Amino acid sequence: MSAPGFVHDALVYRDDADFVEATVPFLLDGIRAGGAAFAVVPGRRVTLLREALGSEGEKVPLLDMTEVGANPARIIPALRDLVDTAGGRPVHGVGEPVWAGRSAQETAEALLHEALLNLAFADTPGFRLRCPYDVAVGTGVLDSAHRSHPIMDGRPSGHYDVDYPRARFAGELPAPAEVSDITHFSLDDLPDVRDLVTARASAFGLSRDRALDLALAVNEIVTNSVCHGDERGTLRVWTDQSTVTCEITDGGHITDLLVGRHMPLPSIRGGRGVWLANHLCDLIQIRSSAVGTIVRLHMRRQSPA
């Protein structure tokens, strides 16, 4: 008998007891059936699971989502590694990418991530992923969960939408309050773009290494714009109290909704720029449709602890 396909469900919890009840039996069922289990949840939830699982928890990798998924675009590769480690056995996973305290930008990307999971693991048999949602995250987040999870609170979601990933990926990003720099670029302008980003990031207070990381990430995205976006684009830079943001826009159209979320293969040309940017920056936001592409790269003044 073949293993069932990817099963993606969500449960809303109200307190610690609810959280444990929604996750621990699910994880233990995976282990006791001869499969594997893991959980990637925000810090304090790791401690709750470790205590509730007891000695059987030694078989369950427990990872802190505030580290693994600080940039939500890094979560799918991390889950892929955990599933692959199971060596073909059925897997029960718990993932909580949204929590109170996430910034608005991070939450938006975490919700996009949840929708993209259905594409990323569509061909992964035997993988069941349960996503707990704290009721405190609010109705807007929970409404999105209904659209991205086929199963909600143990029942088929009446609002699940197979087109939701593409709709979110093609959506708009909120306009910044104020922009400090706007520059149009082509291939010959790449050195000037790098210099501008490095100067603005350093003046903002980023360390030299982080300023150079941001400049490298911007260089990768600008290069993509030159190669795939009508050979030109626009860079805008702005800051708020804690973050410097660089936005690249062009006339290209990204059709791979999972761009930057799967490790590029050496044998395949392209795909490395966004992957690298996701691992250099604190947050990457991509929106793309037939009218063009926006990529925002965010770097905080200090890395999160």
C-alpha positions in Angstrom: 0.0 0.0 0.0 1.4 3.4 -1.0 1.7 6.2 1.6 -0.9 9.0 1.4 0.2 12.3 -0.1 1.1 15.4 1.7 -1.4 16.3 4.4 -1.4 19.9 5.6 -3.7 20.8 8.5 -4.0 23.6 11.1 -5.3 23.8 14.6 -6.2 26.9 16.6 -5.2 26.8 20.3 -6.0 29.1 23.2 -3.4 28.3 25.8 -0.5 26.0 26.6 -2.7 23.0 27.4 -4.5 23.4 24.1 -1.1 23.6 22.3 0.2 20.4 23.9 -3.1 18.5 23.2 -2.9 19.6 19.6 0.7 18.5 19.0 2.1 15.9 21.4 -0.3 13.0 20.6 0.2 13.8 16.9 4.0 13.6 17.2 3.9 10.4 19.3 1.6 8.7 16.8 4.2 9.3 14.1 6.9 7.7 16.2 4.9 4.8 17.5 3.8 3.9 14.0 7.4 3.4 13.0 7.8 6.7 11.3 9.6 9.9 12.2 8.5 13.2 13.8 9.8 16.7 14.3 8.6 20.1 15.5 9.7 23.6 14.6 8.0 26.0 16.9 8.8 29.3 18.7 11.2 29.2 21.6 9.0 28.6 24.7 6.9 26.1 22.8 10.1 24.0 22.4 10.3 23.7 26.2 6.6 22.8 26.4 7.0 20.0 23.9 10.2 18.7 25.5 8.6 18.4 28.9 5.4 16.9 27.5 7.1 14.3 25.3 9.3 13.0 28.1 11.7 10.3 27.2 10.1 9.7 23.8 11.0 13.2 23.0 14.6 12.1 22.4 13.4 10.7 19.1 11.9 14.0 18.0 14.0 16.9 16.8 12.7 20.1 18.4 13.9 23.3 16.6 13.2 26.9 17.5 11.2 28.6 14.7 12.4 32.0 15.8 15.9 30.9 14.6 15.1 28.5 11.8 12.3 30.7 10.4 13.3 34.2 11.3 13.2 34.7 7.5 10.2 32.6 6.5 11.7 31.8 3.1 14.2 29.6 4.9 11.5 27.3 6.5 10.7 25.1 3.5 14.4 24.1 2.9 14.7 23.3 6.7 11.5 21.1 6.5 12.8 19.4 3.4 16.0 18.5 5.2 14.0 17.1 8.2 11.8 15.0 5.8 14.8 13.7 3.9 16.5 12.7 7.1 13.6 10.3 7.7 14.8 8.2 4.8 11.5 7.5 3.2 9.6 6.7 6.5 6.3 8.5 7.1 6.8 11.8 8.9 4.6 13.7 11.3 5.8 17.3 11.6 4.6 20.3 13.6 5.4 23.8 12.3 4.4 27.1 13.8 5.6 30.0 11.6 3.3 32.7 12.9 3.3 34.1 16.4 2.4 37.2 18.3 5.4 39.5 18.1 6.3 38.9 14.4 6.6 42.1 12.5 3.9 42.8 9.9 6.3 42.1 7.1 7.5 38.8 8.7 3.9 37.7 9.3 3.0 38.4 5.6 5.8 36.2 4.5 5.0 33.5 7.0 1.5 33.4 5.6 2.8 33.2 2.0 5.1 30.4 3.2 2.1 28.5 4.6 0.3 28.7 1.2 3.5 27.6 -0.7 3.9 24.5 1.5 1.1 22.9 -0.6 3.2 23.3 -3.7 6.6 22.5 -2.1 5.5 19.1 -0.7 2.7 18.1 -3.1 4.8 15.1 -4.3 6.0 14.1 -0.8 4.1 11.0 0.2 3.7 10.1 3.9 4.4 13.7 5.1 1.8 15.1 7.5 2.4 18.7 8.7 0.3 20.2 11.5 0.4 24.0 11.9 -0.7 25.3 15.3 -2.1 28.9 15.4 -2.4 30.8 18.7 -5.8 32.5 18.7 -4.0 35.7 19.7 -2.6 36.2 16.2 -5.9 37.6 15.2 -8.7 37.0 12.7 -6.8 38.2 9.6 -4.1 35.6 10.1 -6.6 32.9 10.9 -8.6 33.7 7.8 -5.5 33.2 5.8 -4.9 29.9 7.5 -8.3 28.7 6.4 -7.4 29.5 2.8 -3.9 27.8 2.9 -4.8 24.6 4.9 -7.1 21.9 3.4 -7.9 20.8 6.9 -8.7 23.2 9.7 -9.4 22.1 13.3 -9.9 18.5 12.2 -12.4 19.3 9.5 -12.1 20.2 5.8 -11.7 23.9 5.4 -14.6 25.4 3.5 -12.3 28.3 2.5 -9.3 26.3 1.2 -8.2 27.8 -2.1 -5.8 26.0 -4.4 -5.1 29.3 -6.2 -4.2 31.1 -2.9 -0.4 30.7 -3.3 -0.4 32.5 -6.7 -2.8 35.2 -5.5 -0.5 36.1 -2.5 2.6 35.9 -4.7 1.1 38.3 -7.2 -0.2 40.7 -4.5 1.0 44.1 -3.5 3.3 45.3 -0.8 2.5 48.3 1.4 4.2 51.6 0.3 7.0 52.9 2.5 6.4 56.1 4.4 9.4 57.8 2.9 12.2 56.8 0.4 15.7 58.2 0.8 17.1 57.0 -2.6 15.7 56.2 -6.0 18.0 55.1 -8.8 17.5 53.5 -12.2 20.0 50.9 -13.3 21.2 48.8 -16.2 24.2 46.4 -16.4 26.8 49.2 -16.3 25.4 50.6 -13.1 26.0 47.5 -10.9 29.2 48.9 -9.2 27.4 52.2 -8.4 24.4 50.2 -7.0 26.7 48.2 -4.7 28.5 51.4 -3.5 25.2 53.1 -2.8 23.8 50.3 -0.8 27.0 49.8 1.2 27.2 53.5 2.0 23.6 53.8 3.1 23.7 50.6 5.2 26.9 51.7 6.9 25.5 55.2 7.6 22.4 53.6 9.1 24.6 51.7 11.6 25.0 48.2 10.1 28.3 46.6 10.8 30.7 46.4 7.9 30.0 42.7 7.4 26.2 43.1 7.4 26.5 46.1 5.1 28.5 44.1 2.6 26.1 41.2 2.9 23.2 43.5 2.0 25.2 44.9 -0.9 26.0 41.4 -2.2 22.3 40.3 -1.9 21.2 43.5 -3.7 23.8 42.8 -6.4 22.3 39.3 -6.9 18.8 40.6 -7.3 19.8 43.5 -9.5 21.8 41.1 -11.7 18.6 39.0 -12.0 16.7 42.1 -13.1 19.3 42.9 -15.8 19.2 39.3 -17.1 15.5 38.6 -16.8 13.7 42.0 -16.4 14.2 43.9 -19.7 17.8 44.6 -18.8 16.9 47.5 -16.4 15.2 48.2 -13.2 14.8 50.6 -10.3 16.3 50.5 -6.8 14.7 52.3 -3.9 16.3 52.5 -0.4 14.7 53.6 2.9 15.0 53.0 6.6 12.9 52.9 9.7 14.0 52.8 13.4 15.5 49.3 13.1 15.8 48.3 9.5 17.3 49.3 6.2 15.2 48.2 3.1 16.3 47.9 -0.5 13.6 47.4 -3.1 14.3 46.3 -6.7 11.6 46.5 -9.3 11.6 45.5 -12.9 9.4 44.4 -15.7 10.1 40.7 -15.4 7.7 38.0 -14.3 8.8 35.2 -11.9 6.7 32.1 -12.6 8.4 29.9 -10.0 6.5 30.6 -6.8 9.1 28.7 -4.9 12.0 30.8 -6.1 14.8 31.0 -3.5 13.1 28.2 -1.4 14.8 25.2 -2.9 18.5 24.7 -3.1 19.9 25.3 -6.6 21.3 22.2 -8.3 24.8 22.5 -9.7 23.6 21.1 -13.0 20.8 23.8 -13.4 21.7 27.3 -14.5 20.1 30.1 -12.5 18.2 30.2 -9.2 21.2 31.0 -7.0 20.7 34.7 -6.6 17.5 34.6 -4.6 18.6 31.6 -2.6 21.8 33.5 -1.6 19.9 36.7 -0.8 17.6 34.7 1.5 20.5 33.5 3.5 22.3 36.9 3.6 19.3 39.1 4.6 17.0 39.1 7.6 13.9 39.1 5.4 13.2 38.9 1.7 9.8 39.8 0.1 9.0 38.9 -3.5 5.8 39.8 -5.4 5.5 39.1 -9.1 2.9 39.1 -11.8 2.6 39.8 -15.5 3.0 43.5 -14.8 6.4 43.2 -13.1 8.4 42.0 -10.1 9.2 43.6 -6.7 11.9 42.3 -4.4 12.4 43.8 -1.0 15.5 43.0 1.1 15.4 43.9 4.7 18.4 44.0 7.1 18.1 45.0 10.8 20.7 47.1 12.5 21.6 44.1 14.6 20.9 40.4 14.0 18.1 38.9 16.2 19.5 37.2 19.3 
